[in-house]
Amino acid sequence: MIINPIIPIWAMTIISIFFLFLKRKGKISYIRQILIVILLFVINMRIMVRGDDVPTVMPKVDVLFVVDNTISMLAEDYNGNGRRIDAVKNDCKYIIGQLPEASFSVVAFGDSVQTMVPYTVDANMVVETIGLLQGQSKYHAQGTSLNEAMGAMEQILDDGRKNYKILFFISDGEVVNSEELKSHKGLDQYVDAGAVLGYGTQKGGPMKTVEYLEEESEYLYYYDNYEEKLAMSKIDEENLKRIASDFGVDYVHMTNQSEIGGTMKDLQAKVNSIELTKDMESKEGYTDIYYLFVIPLVLLLIADFIYYKRRI
């Protein structure tokens, strides 16, 4: 058994207590009031039990977000002095909203690659997960490895799923560990559509970061010939265009959200034209039983209405 509350439990508890304090005259009336509140509370919990052959939506479109979560994505040069990572969060939310029939997965990379969310139809969870990205701390950052990210992506994309696959590779393309980006030709066989989204400017921007995650953020500095200088991160569009070429998708330099508008229209047209929205499949899962509590609730409300109608 699982629960999936419609209203947060803490909020429903406050509401229930409020109505219980509105004590009605008459013992029977108050008991009826208590039962009504209890049933409303239980219905709100949306209790679900395991059952066989539950109709389940099976999306036919997979969307993979591969997001750069390094210090450089904290650079403040998006549309003025906005942080790149904040723009990424807003743009990913927009993309998810434009593809409501898809399943989504999130992979983040820095000095290592991590699958944060496997494929799911829970769009809210995907948005919330991407919203948690805050770049790496100085202590953990060991330098961006685009080669490691690209290599791991091949394993993630070649997963045996037969769905239509859309990829969004999101980064500033900057490599700070002196590693040369290798060719990954052939990865296009795993991707049907998508785009490489580049964030940042040629002028670059400073980065506020922390030594450890609990500390207050400060601008990042480095030493050059014993002179302290403000670190600046610049976009590397050459790397991003090479990655786009390897995957056979377009490169889009993101300076505002409208830049992705044309790409999203093309993707929606492709998805709609080949009718790859979703299938219904019966499989073991969970089914709602809240309706079992609706029947006694309705009967109590009818009895309550009749009782007060007679008193008028």
Solvent accessible surface area in square Angstrom, and as a share of the most:
residue,aa,sasa,rsa
1,M,156,0.70
2,I,73,0.37
3,I,74,0.38
4,N,72,0.37
5,P,46,0.29
6,I,123,0.62
7,I,67,0.34
8,P,70,0.44
9,I,68,0.35
10,W,175,0.61
11,A,18,0.14
12,M,18,0.08
13,T,53,0.31
14,I,105,0.54
15,I,69,0.35
16,S,11,0.07
17,I,82,0.42
18,F,117,0.49
19,F,96,0.40
20,L,55,0.27
21,F,164,0.68
22,L,94,0.47
23,K,147,0.62
24,R,59,0.22
25,K,173,0.73
26,G,48,0.46
27,K,159,0.67
28,I,120,0.61
29,S,2,0.01
30,Y,50,0.19
31,I,75,0.38
32,R,25,0.09
33,Q,15,0.07
34,I,57,0.29
35,L,80,0.40
36,I,20,0.10
37,V,11,0.06
38,I,87,0.44
39,L,24,0.12
40,L,77,0.38
41,F,56,0.23
42,V,32,0.18
43,I,25,0.13
44,N,9,0.05
45,M,32,0.14
46,R,78,0.28
47,I,27,0.14
48,M,29,0.13
49,V,50,0.29
50,R,139,0.51
51,G,20,0.20
52,D,115,0.60
53,D,103,0.53
54,V,22,0.12
55,P,95,0.60
56,T,43,0.25
57,V,65,0.37
58,M,62,0.27
59,P,17,0.11
60,K,60,0.25
61,V,2,0.01
62,D,1,0.00
63,V,0,0.00
64,L,1,0.01
65,F,0,0.00
66,V,0,0.00
67,V,0,0.00
68,D,0,0.00
69,N,28,0.14
70,T,7,0.04
71,I,22,0.11
72,S,9,0.06
73,M,0,0.00
74,L,6,0.03
75,A,0,0.00
76,E,33,0.15
77,D,9,0.05
78,Y,31,0.12
79,N,116,0.60
80,G,63,0.61
81,N,121,0.62
82,G,29,0.28
83,R,66,0.24
84,R,0,0.00
85,I,0,0.00
86,D,55,0.29
87,A,7,0.05
88,V,0,0.00
89,K,35,0.15
90,N,91,0.47
91,D,3,0.02
92,C,1,0.00
93,K,121,0.51
94,Y,65,0.25
95,I,0,0.00
96,I,7,0.03
97,G,52,0.50
98,Q,58,0.26
99,L,9,0.04
100,P,104,0.65
101,E,67,0.30
102,A,5,0.04
103,S,3,0.02
104,F,3,0.01
105,S,2,0.02
106,V,0,0.00
107,V,0,0.00
108,A,6,0.05
109,F,3,0.01
110,G,6,0.06
111,D,46,0.24
112,S,66,0.42
113,V,40,0.23
114,Q,112,0.50
115,T,73,0.43
116,M,56,0.25
117,V,5,0.03
118,P,95,0.60
119,Y,44,0.17
120,T,27,0.16
121,V,90,0.51
122,D,67,0.35
123,A,36,0.28
124,N,111,0.57
125,M,83,0.37
126,V,0,0.00
127,V,42,0.24
128,E,115,0.52
129,T,17,0.10
130,I,3,0.01
131,G,32,0.30
132,L,132,0.66
133,L,6,0.03
134,Q,94,0.42
135,G,8,0.08
136,Q,32,0.14
137,S,3,0.02
138,K,75,0.32
139,Y,120,0.45
140,H,98,0.44
141,A,29,0.22
142,Q,129,0.57
143,G,16,0.16
144,T,4,0.02
145,S,14,0.09
146,L,2,0.01
147,N,16,0.08
148,E,83,0.37
149,A,0,0.00
150,M,0,0.00
151,G,34,0.33
152,A,26,0.20
153,M,0,0.00
154,E,70,0.31
155,Q,147,0.65
156,I,37,0.19
157,L,2,0.01
158,D,84,0.43
159,D,61,0.32
160,G,57,0.55
161,R,94,0.34
162,K,185,0.78
163,N,24,0.12
164,Y,31,0.12
165,K,15,0.06
166,I,1,0.01
167,L,1,0.00
168,F,0,0.00
169,F,0,0.00
170,I,1,0.00
171,S,0,0.00
172,D,0,0.00
173,G,0,0.00
174,E,33,0.15
175,V,35,0.20
176,V,98,0.56
177,N,58,0.30
178,S,118,0.76
179,E,64,0.29
180,E,141,0.63
181,L,9,0.04
182,K,130,0.55
183,S,71,0.46
184,H,32,0.14
185,K,143,0.61
186,G,34,0.33
187,L,7,0.03
188,D,68,0.35
189,Q,134,0.60
190,Y,40,0.15
191,V,13,0.08
192,D,77,0.40
193,A,6,0.05
194,G,8,0.08
195,A,0,0.00
196,V,0,0.00
197,L,1,0.00
198,G,0,0.00
199,Y,0,0.00
200,G,3,0.03
201,T,45,0.26
202,Q,114,0.51
203,K,168,0.71
204,G,6,0.06
205,G,1,0.01
206,P,28,0.18
207,M,10,0.04
208,K,80,0.34
209,T,5,0.03
210,V,20,0.12
211,E,70,0.31
212,Y,100,0.38
213,L,123,0.61
214,E,155,0.69
215,E,84,0.38
216,E,154,0.69
217,S,50,0.32
218,E,120,0.54
219,Y,83,0.31
220,L,36,0.18
221,Y,108,0.41
222,Y,103,0.39
223,Y,156,0.59
224,D,56,0.29
225,N,135,0.69
226,Y,215,0.82
227,E,102,0.46
228,E,98,0.44
229,K,71,0.30
230,L,69,0.34
231,A,11,0.09
232,M,82,0.37
233,S,2,0.01
234,K,101,0.43
235,I,7,0.04
236,D,51,0.26
237,E,39,0.17
238,E,124,0.56
239,N,18,0.09
240,L,0,0.00
241,K,110,0.47
242,R,89,0.32
243,I,0,0.00
244,A,4,0.03
245,S,65,0.42
246,D,8,0.04
247,F,2,0.01
248,G,59,0.57
249,V,19,0.11
250,D,97,0.50
251,Y,46,0.17
252,V,19,0.11
253,H,58,0.26
254,M,2,0.01
255,T,55,0.32
256,N,59,0.30
257,Q,68,0.30
258,S,87,0.56
259,E,75,0.34
260,I,0,0.00
261,G,18,0.17
262,G,46,0.44
263,T,21,0.12
264,M,1,0.01
265,K,148,0.63
266,D,85,0.44
267,L,3,0.02
268,Q,52,0.23
269,A,61,0.47
270,K,93,0.39
271,V,12,0.07
272,N,97,0.50
273,S,86,0.56
274,I,82,0.42
275,E,144,0.65
276,L,46,0.23
277,T,52,0.30
278,K,93,0.40
279,D,74,0.38
280,M,124,0.55
281,E,85,0.38
282,S,73,0.47
283,K,87,0.37
284,E,98,0.44
285,G,16,0.15
286,Y,67,0.26
287,T,57,0.33
288,D,34,0.18
289,I,32,0.16
290,Y,88,0.33
291,Y,117,0.45
292,L,94,0.47
293,F,57,0.24
294,V,52,0.30
295,I,107,0.54
296,P,51,0.32
297,L,16,0.08
298,V,68,0.39
299,L,110,0.55
300,L,35,0.17
301,L,86,0.43
302,I,88,0.45
303,A,44,0.34
304,D,21,0.11
305,F,133,0.55
306,I,75,0.38
307,Y,83,0.32
308,Y,72,0.27
309,K,122,0.52
310,R,199,0.73
311,R,145,0.53
312,I,175,0.89
